[in-house]
Amino acid sequence: MKKFYLSLIIPMFLLMSLCSAQRTIINSEDWRDVYSAMLYSNLQGETADFLVSDKHATLILNAIPKTESIKAFSSKKNPFIIGYESILENRGYSAEEFVYDSFNLQLAGLLDVSNFIIVDDSYGYNAVSVAPYAIASESFVLFADRTNIGQVDDFLSGIVVNNLIIYGHVDREVKDTLQKYNPEIINIDGDRFLNNIEIVKKYQEIKHSKQAVLTNGEFIEKEIMSGVEPVLFIGTNNVPDTIKEYIQGSEIDIGILIGNELVGTATSIRRDVGISVFVKFAQGARDPKGAISQVEALDMFYLPTYILNIEVDSIKYNKATSMLEVSVKNTEDQAVYFKGTYSLTDSSGFKQTIGDISPIFLDGNELKTITYDVEPMAEGKITGDVYIIYGESKGSMEKVLDTSFEIETVEILDECDIKINNLIYDKRGKSFYVEIENIADITCYADVELVDVLLDGELKNLGSEDIVEINPGKKVKSRIRADLDEVDIEDNEIIKGKVHYGQRENALINIKEFQFELVLKGFDYWTFTLILVIIALLILIYLKRRKNKQKRSS
């Protein structure tokens, strides 16, 4: 008899569970809304899905039982579909729609949490990186920059804040405003891979996961947001050494690759590190049509990304100097670092390989020529294989340029010579100025690079606005824009840099390094004199008008 009652009770509980099941569907074209609502739902222990198009609004329902009630979070400004609640009800669901102007702060206000992580929404990959730790530590992620930090501070001021993490690069105003909460700052020289490792370490202190999601941080996907395992960045084409070294020394022995776009990098990890890698690239079709349509792509919400791209402009063998001149051009606004390896073969079959030991800085839209000493090469055709890794920081060179090149032979002696006289910083103009003197008898061109300037706690290289032309015997000041506050000025007592120069504007093959104490631009006496003259003229005009007025009144 007891068995009979037990067999009745179990189905009753299952039925109650089915009837009470609730799912959230996020209806917004803004990735910040999708991220915030996915995070909110997972912290609440609820199942959540997101739309990726207007057609997806009904397609997604084919995989959701009618026994589930649906809570739709819709954007007031950027929904995929208007009136989603009525569509859900017409399909037989018990549904309720909530419309928000801005999901992030509004959903944060609905949660009973006291731990928060601050990221800048300009860097979507940072939000992806911290998502699993946010779930594991019961933290909510807030987006903050200089435009909304007041609202974020108002929100935090009205609640109890136990732990606050500032993750990745944020505006100076954000850090200054949030200092009163005694935040933990995770930002190692702006390197997203090193930062990612730090947040994974914090996750592992809580969960000790044996597996990790492998991704490049460019999209949102359900498993990434679940918090079941940490997220490790593996790069687009190349796995940074820091990631390989971390995996080798960690508990992680299984990688879950989301999507099939990074199979090459995941294969590299499996080969070099020795972990098992599984690929999650599809799901069951929600609208199957024939045997060939039994699966479909995963639901992924893509984030805005910074575009990085470089190309080899030219490679020349200079017989006069026995040097290889490699000109690399950055085709985008975003500065990059790169390291190249060049394998050369001359007409006699003689082979040699040269390359870079340290990363080279290449500013946005800049062309830079790097020279290498090579063994003399035979007359005739010279070919080269080019392999360059590059990325947004020295430690995050995740992209690869792999190509072949026919190498031009030239015979040019560069007779340029320069003298670097001084460096000053103009606080008012927010710029460095480096004075360069041409001490050669020909026109020279120069491009200035400042190395490892500490700005807002991050080491950065800075490039000059333009290549400057310097006539023989003349001096020119090269301008490098940089916004330094008082703390930055104190942190940079010594400024180091280098000048690339030469007699060909598109091939600055010479380099001179420099080091100066940071000197602030002094008072501008000419400007002061001009101000005094203007004030004196205004006083004279005033006195003259007053005198004329007194004459008329008398």
C-alpha positions as CSV (number, residue, x, y, z in Angstrom):
1,M,0.0,0.0,0.0
2,K,2.9,2.4,0.9
3,K,4.4,1.7,-2.5
4,F,1.1,2.7,-4.2
5,Y,0.9,6.0,-2.3
6,L,4.5,6.7,-3.1
7,S,3.9,6.1,-6.7
8,L,1.1,8.6,-6.6
9,I,3.0,11.2,-4.7
10,I,6.0,11.2,-7.1
11,P,3.9,12.0,-10.2
12,M,2.1,14.7,-8.2
13,F,5.4,16.4,-7.4
14,L,6.5,16.1,-11.0
15,L,3.2,17.7,-12.1
16,M,3.6,20.5,-9.6
17,S,7.1,21.1,-10.8
18,L,6.0,21.3,-14.4
19,C,3.1,23.6,-13.7
20,S,5.3,26.0,-11.6
21,A,8.2,26.0,-14.1
22,Q,9.0,29.5,-15.2
23,R,11.2,30.8,-18.0
24,T,12.5,34.2,-18.9
25,I,12.8,35.3,-22.5
26,I,14.8,38.5,-23.2
27,N,13.5,40.7,-26.0
28,S,16.2,43.3,-26.7
29,E,18.7,44.2,-29.5
30,D,21.1,45.7,-26.9
31,W,23.7,43.2,-25.7
32,R,23.8,45.0,-22.3
33,D,20.2,44.2,-21.7
34,V,20.6,40.6,-22.7
35,Y,23.6,40.2,-20.5
36,S,22.0,41.9,-17.5
37,A,18.8,39.8,-17.8
38,M,20.7,36.5,-18.3
39,L,22.8,37.3,-15.2
40,Y,19.7,38.3,-13.2
41,S,17.8,35.1,-14.2
42,N,20.7,32.8,-13.3
43,L,21.2,34.5,-9.9
44,Q,17.5,33.9,-9.4
45,G,17.9,30.2,-10.3
46,E,15.6,30.7,-13.4
47,T,16.0,29.4,-16.9
48,A,16.5,32.1,-19.4
49,D,16.7,32.5,-23.2
50,F,17.3,35.5,-25.5
51,L,16.0,36.5,-28.9
52,V,18.5,37.1,-31.7
53,S,16.1,38.3,-34.3
54,D,12.4,39.1,-34.8
55,K,11.8,35.6,-36.5
56,H,13.4,34.0,-33.4
57,A,10.5,35.3,-31.2
58,T,8.3,32.5,-32.4
59,L,10.9,29.9,-33.4
60,I,12.2,29.7,-29.8
61,L,8.8,28.7,-28.5
62,N,9.0,25.4,-30.4
63,A,11.4,24.2,-27.7
64,I,9.4,25.5,-24.7
65,P,6.6,23.3,-23.2
66,K,3.2,25.0,-22.8
67,T,3.3,24.0,-19.1
68,E,6.0,26.6,-18.5
69,S,4.9,30.2,-17.7
70,I,7.0,32.8,-19.5
71,K,8.3,36.1,-18.2
72,A,9.3,38.4,-21.1
73,F,11.8,41.1,-20.4
74,S,11.4,43.6,-23.3
75,S,13.4,46.7,-24.1
76,K,11.4,49.9,-24.4
77,K,13.9,51.4,-26.9
78,N,15.3,48.4,-28.8
79,P,13.0,45.3,-28.8
80,F,13.1,42.8,-31.5
81,I,9.4,42.5,-31.4
82,I,6.6,44.8,-30.1
83,G,3.8,43.3,-27.9
84,Y,5.5,40.1,-27.2
85,E,3.1,39.2,-24.4
86,S,0.1,38.9,-26.7
87,I,2.2,36.6,-29.1
88,L,3.0,34.4,-26.2
89,E,-0.6,34.2,-25.0
90,N,-1.8,33.5,-28.5
91,R,0.6,30.5,-28.6
92,G,-1.0,29.1,-25.4
93,Y,1.4,30.3,-22.7
94,S,0.8,31.9,-19.4
95,A,2.9,35.0,-20.0
96,E,3.7,38.4,-18.4
97,E,5.8,41.1,-20.1
98,F,8.1,43.6,-18.2
99,V,9.3,46.6,-20.2
100,Y,12.5,48.4,-19.1
101,D,14.3,51.5,-20.3
102,S,17.6,50.2,-19.1
103,F,17.9,46.7,-17.8
104,N,21.2,46.9,-15.9
105,L,20.4,49.2,-12.9
106,Q,16.7,48.3,-12.9
107,L,17.3,44.6,-12.6
108,A,20.1,45.2,-10.1
109,G,17.5,46.9,-7.9
110,L,15.3,43.8,-7.9
111,L,18.0,41.6,-6.5
112,D,19.0,41.1,-2.9
113,V,22.7,41.1,-3.4
114,S,25.5,43.1,-1.8
115,N,28.4,42.1,-4.1
116,F,29.1,44.0,-7.3
117,I,31.5,43.9,-10.2
118,I,32.1,47.1,-12.3
119,V,33.0,46.9,-16.0
120,D,33.0,49.4,-18.8
121,D,30.5,48.4,-21.5
122,S,33.0,49.5,-24.2
123,Y,34.8,46.2,-23.5
124,G,32.2,43.5,-23.9
125,Y,34.7,40.7,-23.4
126,N,35.3,41.9,-19.8
127,A,31.6,41.3,-19.1
128,V,31.9,37.8,-20.5
129,S,35.0,37.1,-18.5
130,V,33.4,38.0,-15.1
131,A,30.0,36.3,-15.7
132,P,30.8,32.9,-14.2
133,Y,32.4,34.4,-11.1
134,A,29.5,36.8,-10.7
135,I,27.1,33.7,-10.5
136,A,29.5,31.8,-8.2
137,S,30.0,34.7,-5.8
138,E,26.4,36.0,-6.0
139,S,27.5,39.3,-7.5
140,F,25.8,41.5,-10.0
141,V,27.7,43.2,-12.9
142,L,27.2,46.9,-13.3
143,F,28.2,48.9,-16.4
144,A,29.9,52.2,-15.6
145,D,31.7,54.9,-17.5
146,R,32.1,58.7,-17.1
147,T,28.6,59.4,-18.4
148,N,26.6,57.2,-16.0
149,I,28.9,56.9,-12.9
150,G,26.6,59.3,-11.0
151,Q,23.6,57.0,-11.4
152,V,25.7,54.0,-10.5
153,D,27.0,55.7,-7.4
154,D,23.5,56.8,-6.4
155,F,22.3,53.2,-6.7
156,L,25.2,51.8,-4.6
157,S,24.8,54.6,-2.0
158,G,21.3,53.4,-1.2
159,I,22.2,49.8,-0.5
160,V,24.7,47.7,1.5
161,V,27.8,47.0,-0.5
162,N,30.0,44.2,1.0
163,N,32.4,43.6,-1.9
164,L,33.1,45.7,-5.0
165,I,35.4,44.7,-7.8
166,I,36.5,47.0,-10.6
167,Y,37.4,44.8,-13.5
168,G,39.5,45.8,-16.6
169,H,39.9,49.3,-17.9
170,V,37.4,51.9,-16.7
171,D,37.4,55.7,-16.9
172,R,39.4,57.6,-14.3
173,E,36.1,59.2,-13.0
174,V,34.7,55.7,-12.3
175,K,37.6,54.7,-10.1
176,D,37.7,58.0,-8.3
177,T,34.0,58.0,-7.6
178,L,34.0,54.4,-6.3
179,Q,37.1,54.7,-4.1
180,K,34.8,55.1,-1.0
181,Y,33.6,51.5,-1.4
182,N,37.3,50.3,-1.1
183,P,37.1,48.3,-4.3
184,E,39.4,45.5,-5.4
185,I,40.9,46.4,-8.8
186,I,41.7,43.7,-11.3
187,N,43.5,45.3,-14.3
188,I,47.0,44.1,-15.2
189,D,48.3,46.6,-17.7
190,G,45.0,46.5,-19.6
191,D,45.7,42.9,-20.7
192,R,42.4,41.1,-21.1
193,F,44.0,37.6,-20.9
194,L,45.9,38.3,-17.7
195,N,42.8,39.9,-16.2
196,N,40.8,36.8,-17.3
197,I,43.2,34.5,-15.5
198,E,42.9,36.5,-12.3
199,I,39.0,36.3,-12.3
200,V,39.2,32.5,-13.1
201,K,41.5,32.1,-10.1
202,K,38.9,33.8,-7.9
203,Y,36.2,31.5,-9.4
204,Q,38.3,28.4,-8.7
205,E,38.6,29.4,-5.0
206,I,34.9,29.0,-4.8
207,K,34.1,26.1,-7.2
208,H,37.3,24.2,-8.1
209,S,36.0,23.3,-11.6
210,K,37.8,20.6,-13.6
211,Q,36.5,22.1,-16.9
212,A,36.3,25.6,-18.4
213,V,34.5,27.2,-21.3
214,L,36.9,28.2,-24.1
215,T,35.9,31.3,-26.0
216,N,37.2,34.7,-27.3
217,G,34.7,36.8,-25.3
218,E,32.9,38.1,-28.4
219,F,29.4,36.6,-27.8
220,I,26.9,35.7,-25.1
221,E,25.7,32.1,-24.9
222,K,23.6,30.2,-22.3
223,E,26.4,28.0,-21.0
224,I,28.8,31.0,-20.7
225,M,26.2,32.8,-18.5
226,S,25.3,29.8,-16.4
227,G,28.2,30.0,-14.0
228,V,28.6,26.2,-14.1
229,E,32.3,26.5,-15.2
230,P,34.7,29.5,-15.6
231,V,35.4,31.1,-18.9
232,L,38.9,31.1,-20.4
233,F,39.9,33.3,-23.3
234,I,41.9,31.5,-25.9
235,G,42.2,34.1,-28.6
236,T,41.0,34.2,-32.2
237,N,44.0,32.7,-34.1
238,N,46.7,32.3,-31.5
239,V,46.7,31.2,-27.9
240,P,48.7,33.6,-25.7
241,D,51.5,31.9,-23.7
242,T,50.0,33.2,-20.4
243,I,46.8,31.2,-21.0
244,K,48.8,28.0,-21.9
245,E,50.9,28.4,-18.7
246,Y,47.9,29.0,-16.5
247,I,46.1,25.9,-17.8
248,Q,49.2,23.7,-17.3
249,G,49.4,24.7,-13.7
250,S,45.7,24.6,-12.9
251,E,43.0,22.0,-12.0
252,I,41.4,22.3,-15.4
253,D,41.7,19.3,-17.6
254,I,38.7,19.6,-19.9
255,G,37.8,22.5,-22.3
256,I,34.4,23.2,-23.7
257,L,34.7,25.1,-26.9
258,I,31.5,27.1,-27.7
259,G,31.0,27.4,-31.5
260,N,33.2,26.0,-34.2
261,E,34.9,29.3,-35.2
262,L,37.9,28.7,-32.8
263,V,38.5,25.1,-33.5
264,G,42.1,25.9,-34.7
265,T,43.0,27.6,-31.4
266,A,41.3,24.9,-29.3
267,T,43.3,22.3,-31.3
268,S,46.5,24.2,-30.4
269,I,45.6,24.1,-26.7
270,R,44.9,20.3,-26.8
271,R,48.2,19.7,-28.6
272,D,50.4,22.1,-26.5
273,V,48.8,21.7,-23.1
274,G,47.3,18.2,-23.2
275,I,43.7,18.8,-22.0
276,S,40.7,17.2,-23.6
277,V,38.6,19.6,-25.7
278,F,34.9,19.1,-26.6
279,V,33.1,21.3,-29.1
280,K,29.6,22.5,-28.5
281,F,28.5,23.9,-31.9
282,A,24.8,23.0,-32.5
283,Q,21.5,22.3,-30.9
284,G,18.4,20.3,-31.8
285,A,16.4,22.0,-34.6
286,R,13.3,23.8,-33.3
287,D,11.7,23.8,-36.7
288,P,12.9,20.5,-38.3
289,K,12.3,20.0,-42.0
290,G,13.7,16.7,-43.2
291,A,16.6,14.7,-41.9
292,I,19.1,17.3,-42.9
293,S,17.6,19.9,-40.6
294,Q,17.7,18.0,-37.3
295,V,20.2,20.4,-35.8
296,E,20.7,24.2,-35.9
297,A,23.3,26.7,-34.8
298,L,23.6,27.7,-31.2
299,D,21.9,30.9,-30.0
300,M,24.6,33.4,-29.8
301,F,24.3,37.1,-29.1
302,Y,27.3,38.9,-30.6
303,L,29.0,41.8,-28.8
304,P,30.6,44.9,-30.3
305,T,34.3,44.3,-30.8
306,Y,37.4,46.3,-31.5
307,I,38.7,45.6,-35.0
308,L,42.4,44.8,-35.2
309,N,44.1,44.4,-38.5
310,I,47.6,44.8,-39.8
311,E,49.2,44.0,-43.2
312,V,52.7,43.8,-44.6
313,D,53.1,46.9,-46.8
314,S,56.5,45.9,-48.2
315,I,59.6,43.8,-47.6
316,K,62.9,45.0,-49.0
317,Y,66.4,43.6,-49.0
318,N,68.9,46.5,-48.9
319,K,72.1,45.5,-50.5
320,A,73.9,48.6,-49.3
321,T,73.4,47.8,-45.6
322,S,72.8,44.0,-45.7
323,M,69.5,44.6,-43.9
324,L,66.0,43.5,-44.4
325,E,63.4,46.3,-44.2
326,V,59.9,45.1,-43.2
327,S,57.2,47.8,-43.4
328,V,54.0,46.8,-41.5
329,K,50.8,48.9,-41.6
330,N,48.0,49.1,-39.1
331,T,44.8,49.5,-41.1
332,E,42.6,50.4,-38.1
333,D,42.4,53.1,-35.5
334,Q,43.2,50.7,-32.6
335,A,46.9,50.5,-31.6
336,V,48.5,47.0,-31.6
337,Y,51.6,45.1,-30.6
338,F,53.2,42.6,-32.9
339,K,56.0,40.1,-33.2
340,G,57.2,38.8,-36.6
341,T,59.1,35.9,-37.9
342,Y,60.5,36.0,-41.4
343,S,61.9,33.0,-43.3
344,L,63.9,34.0,-46.4
345,T,65.1,32.0,-49.4
346,D,67.4,33.5,-52.1
347,S,67.9,32.4,-55.7
348,S,70.7,30.0,-54.7
349,G,68.5,28.3,-52.2
350,F,70.2,29.8,-49.1
351,K,67.7,30.1,-46.2
352,Q,67.7,32.2,-43.1
353,T,65.2,33.2,-40.5
354,I,65.0,36.4,-38.5
355,G,62.4,38.1,-36.3
356,D,61.5,40.0,-33.2
357,I,62.4,39.1,-29.7
358,S,60.1,41.7,-28.0
359,P,56.7,43.0,-29.1
360,I,56.7,46.1,-31.3
361,F,54.2,48.9,-30.8
362,L,52.2,50.0,-33.9
363,D,49.8,53.0,-33.4
364,G,46.5,53.3,-35.1
365,N,46.8,53.8,-38.9
366,E,50.6,53.8,-38.5
367,L,53.2,52.5,-41.0
368,K,56.4,51.3,-39.3
369,T,59.5,49.9,-40.9
370,I,61.6,47.4,-38.8
371,T,65.1,46.5,-39.9
372,Y,67.0,43.2,-39.4
373,D,70.6,42.3,-40.0
374,V,70.8,39.4,-42.5
375,E,73.5,37.4,-44.2
376,P,74.3,38.7,-47.8
377,M,71.9,37.2,-50.3
378,A,72.5,36.2,-53.9
379,E,71.3,38.2,-56.9
380,G,67.9,37.3,-58.2
381,K,64.6,36.3,-56.8
382,I,64.1,36.3,-53.0
383,T,61.0,34.9,-51.4
384,G,59.9,35.1,-47.8
385,D,57.3,33.4,-45.5
386,V,55.8,35.9,-43.0
387,Y,54.3,34.8,-39.7
388,I,53.2,37.7,-37.4
389,I,51.2,37.5,-34.2
390,Y,49.5,40.6,-32.9
391,G,47.0,42.0,-30.5
392,E,45.9,44.9,-28.4
393,S,48.6,44.5,-25.7
394,K,52.0,42.8,-25.3
395,G,50.5,39.8,-23.6
396,S,47.4,39.4,-25.8
397,M,48.7,38.8,-29.3
398,E,45.8,36.5,-30.3
399,K,45.7,37.2,-34.0
400,V,47.9,35.8,-36.8
401,L,49.1,37.1,-40.1
402,D,50.5,34.2,-42.1
403,T,51.5,34.9,-45.7
404,S,54.2,34.7,-48.3
405,F,56.0,37.6,-50.0
406,E,58.3,38.3,-52.9
407,I,61.1,40.5,-51.6
408,E,62.3,43.6,-53.5
409,T,66.0,44.3,-53.7
410,V,67.2,47.9,-53.2
411,E,70.5,49.7,-52.7
412,I,70.0,52.8,-50.5
413,L,72.3,54.4,-47.9
414,D,70.2,56.4,-45.5
415,E,72.3,59.4,-44.4
416,C,69.9,61.0,-42.0
417,D,71.0,61.9,-38.5
418,I,69.1,63.6,-35.7
419,K,69.5,65.0,-32.2
420,I,66.8,64.7,-29.6
421,N,67.0,67.9,-27.6
422,N,64.3,67.8,-25.0
423,L,60.8,66.7,-23.9
424,I,58.1,68.7,-22.2
425,Y,54.5,68.0,-21.1
426,D,51.9,70.7,-21.7
427,K,49.1,70.2,-19.1
428,R,46.8,72.7,-20.7
429,G,47.2,71.2,-24.2
430,K,47.3,67.6,-22.8
431,S,50.3,66.7,-25.0
432,F,53.9,65.8,-24.9
433,Y,56.3,67.7,-27.2
434,V,59.6,66.2,-28.2
435,E,62.1,68.5,-29.9
436,I,64.1,66.9,-32.7
437,E,67.0,68.5,-34.6
438,N,68.2,67.5,-38.0
439,I,72.0,67.5,-37.9
440,A,72.3,66.0,-41.4
441,D,72.6,67.7,-44.8
442,I,69.4,66.2,-46.2
443,T,65.7,66.4,-45.3
444,C,64.8,63.8,-42.7
445,Y,61.5,62.4,-41.4
446,A,60.8,61.3,-37.8
447,D,58.1,59.5,-35.8
448,V,58.2,59.5,-32.0
449,E,57.1,56.7,-29.7
450,L,56.9,57.0,-25.9
451,V,57.4,53.7,-24.1
452,D,55.7,52.4,-20.9
453,V,54.0,55.6,-19.8
454,L,52.0,54.9,-16.7
455,L,48.5,56.3,-17.3
456,D,45.7,55.7,-14.8
457,G,47.6,52.7,-13.5
458,E,48.3,51.1,-16.9
459,L,51.5,51.0,-18.8
460,K,51.0,52.3,-22.3
461,N,53.0,53.1,-25.4
462,L,52.0,56.4,-27.1
463,G,52.6,57.4,-30.7
464,S,53.0,60.9,-32.2
465,E,50.2,62.5,-34.2
466,D,52.1,62.6,-37.5
467,I,55.5,61.9,-39.1
468,V,57.3,65.2,-39.0
469,E,59.5,66.6,-41.8
470,I,62.7,68.2,-40.7
471,N,64.8,70.3,-43.1
472,P,68.6,70.3,-42.7
473,G,69.8,72.2,-39.6
474,K,66.2,72.9,-38.4
475,K,64.3,71.8,-35.3
476,V,60.8,70.5,-35.1
477,K,58.5,69.6,-32.2
478,S,56.7,66.3,-32.5
479,R,53.3,66.2,-30.6
480,I,52.1,63.1,-28.7
481,R,48.6,63.5,-27.2
482,A,48.2,62.3,-23.6
483,D,45.9,63.3,-20.7
484,L,47.9,63.2,-17.5
485,D,46.4,64.1,-14.1
486,E,48.5,65.0,-11.1
487,V,48.9,61.3,-10.0
488,D,50.1,60.4,-13.5
489,I,52.6,63.2,-13.5
490,E,54.0,62.0,-10.1
491,D,54.1,58.4,-11.5
492,N,56.1,59.4,-14.6
493,E,59.2,61.2,-13.3
494,I,61.2,59.7,-16.2
495,I,59.9,59.4,-19.7
496,K,61.5,56.9,-22.1
497,G,61.0,56.7,-25.8
498,K,62.4,56.2,-29.2
499,V,62.5,58.1,-32.5
500,H,62.2,56.2,-35.8
501,Y,63.7,58.4,-38.5
502,G,65.1,58.3,-42.0
503,Q,65.3,60.0,-45.4
504,R,62.4,58.1,-46.8
505,E,59.0,59.0,-45.2
506,N,57.7,55.5,-45.7
507,A,60.8,53.7,-44.5
508,L,62.1,55.2,-41.2
509,I,64.8,52.6,-40.8
510,N,66.9,54.3,-38.1
511,I,66.1,54.4,-34.4
512,K,67.4,56.5,-31.5
513,E,66.3,56.0,-28.0
514,F,65.9,58.7,-25.4
515,Q,65.2,59.3,-21.7
516,F,64.3,62.6,-20.1
517,E,63.0,63.8,-16.8
518,L,59.4,64.9,-17.1
519,V,59.4,68.7,-17.4
520,L,56.1,70.6,-17.4
521,K,55.7,73.5,-19.8
522,G,56.6,76.7,-18.1
523,F,54.6,79.9,-18.0
524,D,53.9,81.5,-21.4
525,Y,55.2,85.1,-21.0
526,W,54.1,86.1,-24.5
527,T,50.5,85.0,-23.7
528,F,50.8,86.8,-20.3
529,T,52.0,90.0,-22.0
530,L,49.2,89.9,-24.6
531,I,46.6,89.5,-21.8
532,L,48.1,92.5,-20.0
533,V,47.9,94.6,-23.2
534,I,44.3,93.6,-23.7
535,I,43.4,94.5,-20.1
536,A,45.2,97.8,-20.4
537,L,43.2,98.6,-23.6
538,L,39.9,97.7,-22.0
539,I,40.7,100.0,-19.0
540,L,41.6,102.9,-21.4
541,I,38.4,102.4,-23.3
542,Y,36.4,102.4,-20.1
543,L,38.1,105.5,-18.7
544,K,37.6,107.4,-22.0
545,R,33.9,106.5,-22.1
546,R,33.5,107.6,-18.5
547,K,35.3,110.9,-19.2
548,N,33.0,111.5,-22.3
549,K,29.9,110.7,-20.2
550,Q,31.0,113.2,-17.5
551,K,31.5,115.9,-20.1
552,R,28.0,115.4,-21.6
553,S,26.4,115.5,-18.1
554,S,28.2,118.7,-17.2
